Amino acid sequence: MNSIKSFIVKIEKPLNDEITLSNGLKLFVDNKFDEFKHRVVEGEVVATPKKYDTPVAVGDTLYFHHLVVINGGQKLDWEEDKYFVHYDPDRPTMSQAFAYKNKDGEIHCLSKWFLLESTKEEEVIDSELIILDHLNKKIKNEAIVTCLPVGYDIDVQLNDKVGFKKNSDYEVTIDDRVYFRVREEDIMYVTG
């Protein structure tokens, strides 16, 4: 199978509708509750774009924007479990693919997207009470650079702490780690 300007990925189900507990018990989830969190954002690459020379290979795992799967998604009409993922190596706003994991398990960024990890430490509350905390809090949009794209233009290195524009972060979970997917133009400063 060939594609001109898009990746083609295989996705078993477009929405995650079950949770497996530590004891192996499976719970089924109504995807309409917190629908955004249940959208699948990864798939196995079955074709790479012929127009672009990418480091991604067939069999790698591709990470992409959730729009690939919503409202019927960008399915191939003739194959139920295959989806198009738009790609542009130079313009992240035109590229739904933002990272991939190769066969060695290494994660790499695409299209001038960066992966950042939060600098916030989670607050642990040792209590049997449920606390709803919706007070006005200032959130500092800072994170640590954990994955760099090829050919980026700003002076940023791995493990630098960077600040980014408000609402430009997009949470994605890869191998049970939560990252922010941020475009190069949304990184505002580097603290080192």
N, C-alpha and C positions, 0 to 999 in steps of 0.2 A: 504494500500500500504506500502511495506517495502523496505528499502534501506540498503545495507550493510555498505558502508563507506562514503556515501554522503548524504547531505540533498536533499530533493525534494521540490521545491517551485513552487507556482502558480504565473504566471506573465501574466497579461492581454495583454500587448503589450511590446515587447522587446525594443522599442524605443519610447521616448516621442516626439510626432509629433504635439503637440498643446500647446499653451500658453493661459491661461485665464487671461484677464486683470481685473483690479479692478472693472470695470463696468459690468463684466460678459461676455463681448465679447470674442469669441474664435478666435485665429489666428492659422493657420496651418503652420507648420515649415517644410522646406526641411531639412531632417536629415543629408544630406551630408555636410551642412554647420555646422562646429563645431560639427561633428558627435560624438566625445568623450563625449561632455556635454549632449547629448541627449540619451545616452544609459541608460537603466533602471538598477539600482543596488540594488533593493530591491524586495522582494516577500514574500507572505504568505507561511509559512512552512506547508507542507502537510505530510511530513515524515521526521523523524530524523534518523541518522545513527545508526544501531543496534550494530555496533562494538564498539562504543564509548558511554560513559555515559556523555551526555551533559546536561546543564541546559535548553536548548532550548526545547520548547514544540510545538506541533502541534497548529497552529493558531497564533504563534508569527510571527513577521516580521523579516526576515533575510536580512542582508546587505552583499553584495558580490562583487567580482571583475567583471568588465564589460565584461571579456572574456566569462562569462556564456551565454551571449546573442548574441555576434557578430558572423557573418558568419553562421547563422543558429543555433548557440549556442549548448548547450548540452541538447537538447530536448529529452524527452521521445518519442520514435517513435510512440507510440499508443495514446498519449494525447498531443494535440497542445499547450496547455497553461502550461505544466509542464516541469521543467528543473532540471537537476542534478546540485548540487553545491558541488564540492570536498571539503573535510574537513580532516584536520589532526590537532589534538589538540596540538601537540608538535612542529610542523614545519610550521611557517606561510608561507614560500615560497611554501609549498605544499597545503595550505588551501586557497580556494577562499572565504570562509566565514570569515568575520572579526568582525562582531558585530551582535547583535540582540536586538529587543525591545520586552519586554514581554507584557502581557495583561494589566499590570499596567502602561505602558508607560515608563518604566525604560529601559535605553540603557546599555548594557553590552558588553564588548569586548570578542573576542574569539582568540585562537591560538597565544597568545603572540603578538597580534596587539594592538596598543595604538591608541586612538583618542585624537587629540590635536586641540586646537583652536588658531588661529593666534593671535599674540600680536600686529600686525600692526593695527594702527587706519586708517580708511578710510579717505582719503583727500576729503573734500567737497569743490567744486568749485561753487561759486554763479555767474554763467555767462550764457549767451545765446549762447555762442560759444562752439563748439566742439573742444577739445584740444587733439591732438594726441601726446603722450609723450613717445617716444621710445629712450630716452637717456640711456646711460650706467649707471646703478645704481647697487650698491652692495646690495644684498638682504641677510639679516641675517636670517638664517634658525633656528628661535626660535619660540616656541609656548608653550601654557599652557596645561598641562595634564588634560583632562576632563573625561577620561574613562580608567580604568586599567584592563588588563586581569587577569585571575586567574593563579597563579603559575609563575609569571614573576620573573626573577632573579636579576634585577638591583634595586638599592636603589632610587626609585622614588615614590612620593606620589601625590595624587590629588592636583591640583592647582600649582604644581611645574612648573617653567619655564625650558624647556629643549632645548638643541640644537641638531639638527639632521643632518645627512649627506646630502650633496647637491643632489638634484633630488630624494630623497627617500620619499618625501611627495607625497601624492595622494589625491586630493580633492574629498570629498564626501559630499553630502547634506543630512542631516537627520532632518526632521521636520523644514525645512527652515533655519537651521543653517549649516554653512560650517565648516567642520572638515578636518584635515589632518589625513590620515590613515598611521601610521608609524610602522615598525617592531621594536621589542626590540633591535636587533643588530644595528639598524641605529641611535639610540639615543646615542649621543656622550658625553654630559655633562648635569649637573643639576645645575641651579643657585639658586634654592630654591623658 
